[in-house]
Amino acid sequence: MSHILVVDDDRRLRELLQKFLMDNGFRVTVATDAEDARQRMRAMEFDLIVMDRMMPGEDGLAFTRALRETSTVPILMLTAMGETEARIDGLEGGVDDYLSKPFEPRELVLRIGMILRRARTAPERREIRLGSYVFDPERDILEGGSGDLRLTTTEASLLRVLAENAGRVLSREALTELCAIDGTDRMIDVQVTRLRRKIEPDTKAPRYLQTVRGQGYVLRPD
Protein backbone atom coordinates (compact mmCIF):
# COMPACT_ATOMS: atom_id res chain seq x y z
CA MET A 1 0.00 0.00 0.00
CA SER A 2 1.58 3.29 -1.13
CA HIS A 3 1.94 5.91 1.59
CA ILE A 4 1.02 9.44 0.51
CA LEU A 5 1.63 12.69 2.37
CA VAL A 6 -1.01 15.37 1.67
CA VAL A 7 0.16 18.90 2.48
CA ASP A 8 -2.52 21.61 2.35
CA ASP A 9 -3.52 24.45 4.67
CA ASP A 10 -7.18 24.16 3.60
CA ARG A 11 -8.69 21.81 6.20
CA ARG A 12 -11.75 20.94 4.11
CA LEU A 13 -9.73 20.03 1.01
CA ARG A 14 -7.16 18.20 3.11
CA GLU A 15 -9.81 16.02 4.70
CA LEU A 16 -11.56 15.39 1.36
CA LEU A 17 -8.30 14.31 -0.24
CA GLN A 18 -7.47 12.06 2.68
CA LYS A 19 -10.82 10.30 2.53
CA PHE A 20 -10.83 9.95 -1.26
CA LEU A 21 -7.30 8.58 -1.44
CA MET A 22 -7.91 6.16 1.42
CA ASP A 23 -11.06 4.96 -0.34
CA ASN A 24 -8.86 4.24 -3.37
CA GLY A 25 -6.44 2.05 -1.45
CA PHE A 26 -3.74 4.46 -0.34
CA ARG A 27 -2.32 4.97 3.12
CA VAL A 28 -2.57 8.72 3.80
CA THR A 29 -0.94 11.10 6.27
CA VAL A 30 -1.81 14.81 6.27
CA ALA A 31 0.15 17.96 7.12
CA THR A 32 -1.03 21.56 7.38
CA ASP A 33 2.09 23.34 6.10
CA ALA A 34 5.76 22.87 5.16
CA GLU A 35 7.05 22.65 8.71
CA ASP A 36 4.38 20.14 9.68
CA ALA A 37 5.33 18.12 6.58
CA ARG A 38 9.00 18.10 7.64
CA GLN A 39 8.06 16.71 11.03
CA ARG A 40 5.99 13.96 9.39
CA MET A 41 8.85 13.10 7.04
CA ARG A 42 11.30 12.78 9.91
CA ALA A 43 9.05 10.17 11.48
CA MET A 44 7.80 8.29 8.42
CA GLU A 45 8.70 7.39 4.84
CA PHE A 46 6.41 8.35 1.97
CA ASP A 47 6.06 7.13 -1.60
CA LEU A 48 4.64 10.42 -2.89
CA ILE A 49 3.70 13.91 -1.71
CA VAL A 50 0.54 15.72 -2.88
CA MET A 51 1.08 19.36 -2.01
CA ASP A 52 -0.66 22.68 -2.47
CA ARG A 53 1.49 25.39 -4.00
CA MET A 54 -0.04 28.39 -2.25
CA MET A 55 0.42 27.96 1.51
CA PRO A 56 1.09 30.55 4.22
CA GLY A 57 4.71 30.98 5.24
CA GLU A 58 6.90 28.69 3.16
CA ASP A 59 4.92 27.92 0.01
CA GLY A 60 4.89 24.62 -1.81
CA LEU A 61 7.48 25.62 -4.40
CA ALA A 62 9.99 26.85 -1.81
CA PHE A 63 9.48 23.67 0.20
CA THR A 64 10.03 21.57 -2.93
CA ARG A 65 13.30 23.32 -3.71
CA ALA A 66 14.53 22.78 -0.16
CA LEU A 67 13.40 19.16 -0.18
CA ARG A 68 15.21 18.40 -3.42
CA GLU A 69 18.53 19.00 -1.69
CA THR A 70 18.09 15.77 0.27
CA SER A 71 15.18 13.79 -1.21
CA THR A 72 13.88 12.49 -4.53
CA VAL A 73 10.40 11.58 -3.24
CA PRO A 74 7.92 12.25 -6.09
CA ILE A 75 5.84 15.43 -5.72
CA LEU A 76 2.47 16.19 -7.31
CA MET A 77 1.71 19.89 -6.97
CA LEU A 78 -1.85 21.20 -6.70
CA THR A 79 -2.31 24.78 -7.85
CA ALA A 80 -4.87 27.35 -8.90
CA MET A 81 -2.18 28.80 -11.18
CA GLY A 82 -2.73 27.17 -14.54
CA GLU A 83 -0.34 29.30 -16.60
CA THR A 84 2.45 27.50 -18.45
CA GLU A 85 5.16 29.63 -16.83
CA ALA A 86 3.89 28.72 -13.36
CA ARG A 87 4.06 25.02 -14.28
CA ILE A 88 7.56 25.45 -15.67
CA ASP A 89 8.67 27.17 -12.45
CA GLY A 90 7.44 24.14 -10.54
CA LEU A 91 9.17 21.64 -12.83
CA GLU A 92 12.42 23.58 -12.59
CA GLY A 93 12.05 23.52 -8.82
CA GLY A 94 11.76 19.73 -8.74
CA VAL A 95 8.02 19.00 -9.02
CA ASP A 96 7.21 15.77 -10.88
CA ASP A 97 3.73 16.73 -12.04
CA TYR A 98 1.11 19.47 -11.76
CA LEU A 99 -2.64 19.35 -11.34
CA SER A 100 -4.64 22.57 -11.66
CA LYS A 101 -7.58 23.34 -9.39
CA PRO A 102 -10.41 22.58 -9.67
CA PHE A 103 -9.70 18.98 -10.64
CA GLU A 104 -11.53 15.70 -10.95
CA PRO A 105 -10.58 13.36 -8.07
CA ARG A 106 -10.34 10.48 -10.53
CA GLU A 107 -7.70 12.38 -12.49
CA LEU A 108 -5.74 12.85 -9.28
CA VAL A 109 -5.71 9.09 -8.70
CA LEU A 110 -4.65 8.44 -12.31
CA ARG A 111 -1.78 10.90 -12.08
CA ILE A 112 -0.64 9.47 -8.74
CA GLY A 113 -0.67 5.99 -10.26
CA MET A 114 1.36 7.18 -13.24
CA ILE A 115 4.00 8.84 -11.06
CA LEU A 116 4.30 5.82 -8.76
CA ARG A 117 4.68 3.43 -11.70
CA ARG A 118 7.37 5.64 -13.17
CA ALA A 119 9.19 5.80 -9.83
CA ARG A 120 9.11 2.03 -9.40
CA THR A 121 10.09 1.06 -12.93
CA ALA A 122 13.78 0.22 -12.76
CA PRO A 123 15.44 -1.48 -15.74
CA GLU A 124 18.23 -4.02 -15.39
CA ARG A 125 21.30 -2.33 -14.02
CA ARG A 126 23.89 -1.37 -16.59
CA GLU A 127 26.52 1.29 -16.48
CA ILE A 128 25.68 4.61 -18.03
CA ARG A 129 28.93 6.55 -17.85
CA LEU A 130 28.92 10.30 -18.30
CA GLY A 131 32.39 11.67 -17.70
CA SER A 132 33.20 11.27 -14.02
CA TYR A 133 29.66 10.10 -13.22
CA VAL A 134 27.95 6.73 -13.52
CA PHE A 135 24.16 6.57 -13.47
CA ASP A 136 22.67 4.07 -11.01
CA PRO A 137 19.10 3.40 -12.31
CA GLU A 138 18.17 1.44 -9.19
CA ARG A 139 18.71 4.41 -6.87
CA ASP A 140 18.23 7.31 -9.30
CA ILE A 141 21.70 8.61 -8.42
CA LEU A 142 24.67 9.83 -10.43
CA GLU A 143 27.65 8.28 -8.63
CA GLY A 144 31.15 9.73 -8.56
CA GLY A 145 32.60 13.02 -9.65
CA SER A 146 32.58 15.57 -6.88
CA GLY A 147 29.97 13.54 -4.97
CA ASP A 148 26.77 11.60 -5.59
CA LEU A 149 23.94 13.56 -7.19
CA ARG A 150 20.29 12.68 -6.66
CA LEU A 151 17.87 12.78 -9.57
CA THR A 152 14.14 13.37 -9.39
CA THR A 153 11.96 10.57 -10.77
CA THR A 154 11.33 12.60 -13.93
CA GLU A 155 15.03 13.35 -14.47
CA ALA A 156 15.90 9.68 -13.90
CA SER A 157 13.16 8.57 -16.29
CA LEU A 158 14.44 10.94 -18.96
CA LEU A 159 18.03 9.75 -18.51
CA ARG A 160 16.97 6.08 -18.67
CA VAL A 161 15.02 6.57 -21.90
CA LEU A 162 17.84 8.53 -23.52
CA ALA A 163 20.41 5.94 -22.39
CA GLU A 164 18.32 3.06 -23.73
CA ASN A 165 18.37 4.91 -27.07
CA ALA A 166 21.96 6.17 -26.85
CA GLY A 167 23.12 7.67 -30.15
CA ARG A 168 19.56 7.86 -31.45
CA VAL A 169 17.80 11.20 -31.79
CA LEU A 170 14.46 11.29 -29.96
CA SER A 171 11.89 13.97 -30.67
CA ARG A 172 10.25 15.96 -27.91
CA GLU A 173 6.99 14.18 -28.67
CA ALA A 174 8.62 10.77 -28.29
CA LEU A 175 10.30 11.75 -25.03
CA THR A 176 7.02 13.12 -23.67
CA GLU A 177 5.33 9.77 -24.34
CA LEU A 178 8.19 7.46 -23.31
CA CYS A 179 8.87 9.35 -20.06
CA ALA A 180 5.16 9.86 -19.28
CA ILE A 181 5.73 13.59 -18.84
CA ASP A 182 2.55 15.63 -18.85
CA GLY A 183 2.49 18.94 -20.68
CA THR A 184 3.87 20.61 -23.79
CA ASP A 185 7.19 20.16 -25.57
CA ARG A 186 8.45 23.05 -23.43
CA MET A 187 8.23 20.76 -20.41
CA ILE A 188 10.77 18.40 -22.03
CA ASP A 189 13.08 21.34 -22.63
CA VAL A 190 12.85 22.25 -18.93
CA GLN A 191 13.74 18.71 -17.83
CA VAL A 192 16.65 18.56 -20.30
CA THR A 193 17.98 21.86 -18.94
CA ARG A 194 17.78 20.55 -15.36
CA LEU A 195 19.50 17.30 -16.31
CA ARG A 196 22.29 19.11 -18.15
CA ARG A 197 23.07 21.15 -15.05
CA LYS A 198 23.89 17.88 -13.32
CA ILE A 199 25.79 15.97 -16.03
CA GLU A 200 27.45 18.56 -18.24
CA PRO A 201 30.77 20.27 -17.43
CA ASP A 202 29.63 23.15 -19.68
CA THR A 203 25.87 23.51 -20.21
CA LYS A 204 26.46 25.98 -23.06
CA ALA A 205 28.38 23.35 -25.01
CA PRO A 206 26.79 20.00 -24.02
CA ARG A 207 29.06 16.99 -24.41
CA TYR A 208 26.60 14.22 -23.52
CA LEU A 209 23.01 15.44 -23.86
CA GLN A 210 22.99 17.18 -27.21
CA THR A 211 20.33 19.09 -29.13
CA VAL A 212 19.75 18.16 -32.77
CA ARG A 213 18.14 21.22 -34.27
CA GLY A 214 14.69 20.59 -35.64
CA GLN A 215 14.70 16.96 -34.49
CA GLY A 216 15.09 16.60 -30.72
CA TYR A 217 17.71 15.32 -28.28
CA VAL A 218 20.35 12.59 -28.26
CA LEU A 219 22.50 11.14 -25.46
CA ARG A 220 26.09 10.25 -26.26
CA PRO A 221 27.55 8.58 -23.14
CA ASP A 222 31.21 7.58 -22.85
C-alpha positions in Angstrom: 0.0 0.0 0.0 1.6 3.3 -1.1 1.9 5.9 1.6 1.0 9.4 0.5 1.6 12.7 2.4 -1.0 15.4 1.7 0.2 18.9 2.5 -2.5 21.6 2.3 -3.5 24.4 4.7 -7.2 24.2 3.6 -8.7 21.8 6.2 -11.7 20.9 4.1 -9.7 20.0 1.0 -7.2 18.2 3.1 -9.8 16.0 4.7 -11.6 15.4 1.4 -8.3 14.3 -0.2 -7.5 12.1 2.7 -10.8 10.3 2.5 -10.8 9.9 -1.3 -7.3 8.6 -1.4 -7.9 6.2 1.4 -11.1 5.0 -0.3 -8.9 4.2 -3.4 -6.4 2.1 -1.5 -3.7 4.5 -0.3 -2.3 5.0 3.1 -2.6 8.7 3.8 -0.9 11.1 6.3 -1.8 14.8 6.3 0.2 18.0 7.1 -1.0 21.6 7.4 2.1 23.3 6.1 5.8 22.9 5.2 7.1 22.7 8.7 4.4 20.1 9.7 5.3 18.1 6.6 9.0 18.1 7.6 8.1 16.7 11.0 6.0 14.0 9.4 8.8 13.1 7.0 11.3 12.8 9.9 9.1 10.2 11.5 7.8 8.3 8.4 8.7 7.4 4.8 6.4 8.4 2.0 6.1 7.1 -1.6 4.6 10.4 -2.9 3.7 13.9 -1.7 0.5 15.7 -2.9 1.1 19.4 -2.0 -0.7 22.7 -2.5 1.5 25.4 -4.0 0.0 28.4 -2.2 0.4 28.0 1.5 1.1 30.6 4.2 4.7 31.0 5.2 6.9 28.7 3.2 4.9 27.9 0.0 4.9 24.6 -1.8 7.5 25.6 -4.4 10.0 26.9 -1.8 9.5 23.7 0.2 10.0 21.6 -2.9 13.3 23.3 -3.7 14.5 22.8 -0.2 13.4 19.2 -0.2 15.2 18.4 -3.4 18.5 19.0 -1.7 18.1 15.8 0.3 15.2 13.8 -1.2 13.9 12.5 -4.5 10.4 11.6 -3.2 7.9 12.3 -6.1 5.8 15.4 -5.7 2.5 16.2 -7.3 1.7 19.9 -7.0 -1.8 21.2 -6.7 -2.3 24.8 -7.8 -4.9 27.3 -8.9 -2.2 28.8 -11.2 -2.7 27.2 -14.5 -0.3 29.3 -16.6 2.5 27.5 -18.4 5.2 29.6 -16.8 3.9 28.7 -13.4 4.1 25.0 -14.3 7.6 25.5 -15.7 8.7 27.2 -12.4 7.4 24.1 -10.5 9.2 21.6 -12.8 12.4 23.6 -12.6 12.0 23.5 -8.8 11.8 19.7 -8.7 8.0 19.0 -9.0 7.2 15.8 -10.9 3.7 16.7 -12.0 1.1 19.5 -11.8 -2.6 19.4 -11.3 -4.6 22.6 -11.7 -7.6 23.3 -9.4 -10.4 22.6 -9.7 -9.7 19.0 -10.6 -11.5 15.7 -10.9 -10.6 13.4 -8.1 -10.3 10.5 -10.5 -7.7 12.4 -12.5 -5.7 12.9 -9.3 -5.7 9.1 -8.7 -4.7 8.4 -12.3 -1.8 10.9 -12.1 -0.6 9.5 -8.7 -0.7 6.0 -10.3 1.4 7.2 -13.2 4.0 8.8 -11.1 4.3 5.8 -8.8 4.7 3.4 -11.7 7.4 5.6 -13.2 9.2 5.8 -9.8 9.1 2.0 -9.4 10.1 1.1 -12.9 13.8 0.2 -12.8 15.4 -1.5 -15.7 18.2 -4.0 -15.4 21.3 -2.3 -14.0 23.9 -1.4 -16.6 26.5 1.3 -16.5 25.7 4.6 -18.0 28.9 6.5 -17.8 28.9 10.3 -18.3 32.4 11.7 -17.7 33.2 11.3 -14.0 29.7 10.1 -13.2 27.9 6.7 -13.5 24.2 6.6 -13.5 22.7 4.1 -11.0 19.1 3.4 -12.3 18.2 1.4 -9.2 18.7 4.4 -6.9 18.2 7.3 -9.3 21.7 8.6 -8.4 24.7 9.8 -10.4 27.6 8.3 -8.6 31.1 9.7 -8.6 32.6 13.0 -9.7 32.6 15.6 -6.9 30.0 13.5 -5.0 26.8 11.6 -5.6 23.9 13.6 -7.2 20.3 12.7 -6.7 17.9 12.8 -9.6 14.1 13.4 -9.4 12.0 10.6 -10.8 11.3 12.6 -13.9 15.0 13.3 -14.5 15.9 9.7 -13.9 13.2 8.6 -16.3 14.4 10.9 -19.0 18.0 9.8 -18.5 17.0 6.1 -18.7 15.0 6.6 -21.9 17.8 8.5 -23.5 20.4 5.9 -22.4 18.3 3.1 -23.7 18.4 4.9 -27.1 22.0 6.2 -26.9 23.1 7.7 -30.1 19.6 7.9 -31.4 17.8 11.2 -31.8 14.5 11.3 -30.0 11.9 14.0 -30.7 10.3 16.0 -27.9 7.0 14.2 -28.7 8.6 10.8 -28.3 10.3 11.8 -25.0 7.0 13.1 -23.7 5.3 9.8 -24.3 8.2 7.5 -23.3 8.9 9.4 -20.1 5.2 9.9 -19.3 5.7 13.6 -18.8 2.5 15.6 -18.9 2.5 18.9 -20.7 3.9 20.6 -23.8 7.2 20.2 -25.6 8.4 23.1 -23.4 8.2 20.8 -20.4 10.8 18.4 -22.0 13.1 21.3 -22.6 12.9 22.3 -18.9 13.7 18.7 -17.8 16.6 18.6 -20.3 18.0 21.9 -18.9 17.8 20.5 -15.4 19.5 17.3 -16.3 22.3 19.1 -18.2 23.1 21.2 -15.1 23.9 17.9 -13.3 25.8 16.0 -16.0 27.4 18.6 -18.2 30.8 20.3 -17.4 29.6 23.1 -19.7 25.9 23.5 -20.2 26.5 26.0 -23.1 28.4 23.3 -25.0 26.8 20.0 -24.0 29.1 17.0 -24.4 26.6 14.2 -23.5 23.0 15.4 -23.9 23.0 17.2 -27.2 20.3 19.1 -29.1 19.8 18.2 -32.8 18.1 21.2 -34.3 14.7 20.6 -35.6 14.7 17.0 -34.5 15.1 16.6 -30.7 17.7 15.3 -28.3 20.3 12.6 -28.3 22.5 11.1 -25.5 26.1 10.3 -26.3 27.6 8.6 -23.1 31.2 7.6 -22.9 
